[in-house]
Amino acid sequence: MESCARILSPTHFPSLFPRPNLNRSNFNPVWPKKAGASKSLRLHCHKMYVPGFGEASPEAKAAKNLHNFFTYVAVRIVTAQLESYNPEAHAELMEFLDRHSLNDGDKFLSNLMRESSRHKSLALRILEVRSAYCKNDFEWDNLKRLASKMVGESNTRLMREYVTETSPDAEK
């Protein structure tokens, strides 16, 4: 994806006029030549260009969100474990959670490590659980399947609602 983003960066489109004829009968993925360019710019991938993400791809943004989510999951796992076998550490972690946001997982863990030596041990345990969960327990294939299913069902529902609202029969 990142190579596609470089190929399709906005600097390659100094003018979108004239636009290439993209009907399927004569589809040729070659953009108009730049002024003075001797070769045409060929598209080397079949992925969409997604503007507005700067240096990071949408996948990189999603990975960052998953990274923070894995921290959240690890904290939940560790607090559940501590609740049953170390109530004192559980209380310390819960008190820390009341004072610090989990929105940025790395910042949360950094603050936890610097709180005290006992908190450092908790942070190291959370780091360990986060890594193990990501590598061994998170079902990546299931994520893709569920996300695709949700998008499909949502698109169908939204289109059905729109057609129902705008249909002449819906007014009766």
PELINHU-V764285 format. One record per helix or strand of 3 or more residues. SS is the DSSP state (alpha for helix, beta for strand). FROM is the first residue (numbers start at 1). LEN is the number of residues. If there is no record, write none. Layout:
<<SS | FROM | LEN> <SS | FROM | LEN>>
This chain:
<<alpha | 2 | 6> <alpha | 10 | 3> <alpha | 24 | 3> <alpha | 58 | 28> <alpha | 87 | 13> <alpha | 105 | 11> <alpha | 117 | 21> <alpha | 140 | 27> <alpha | 168 | 4>>
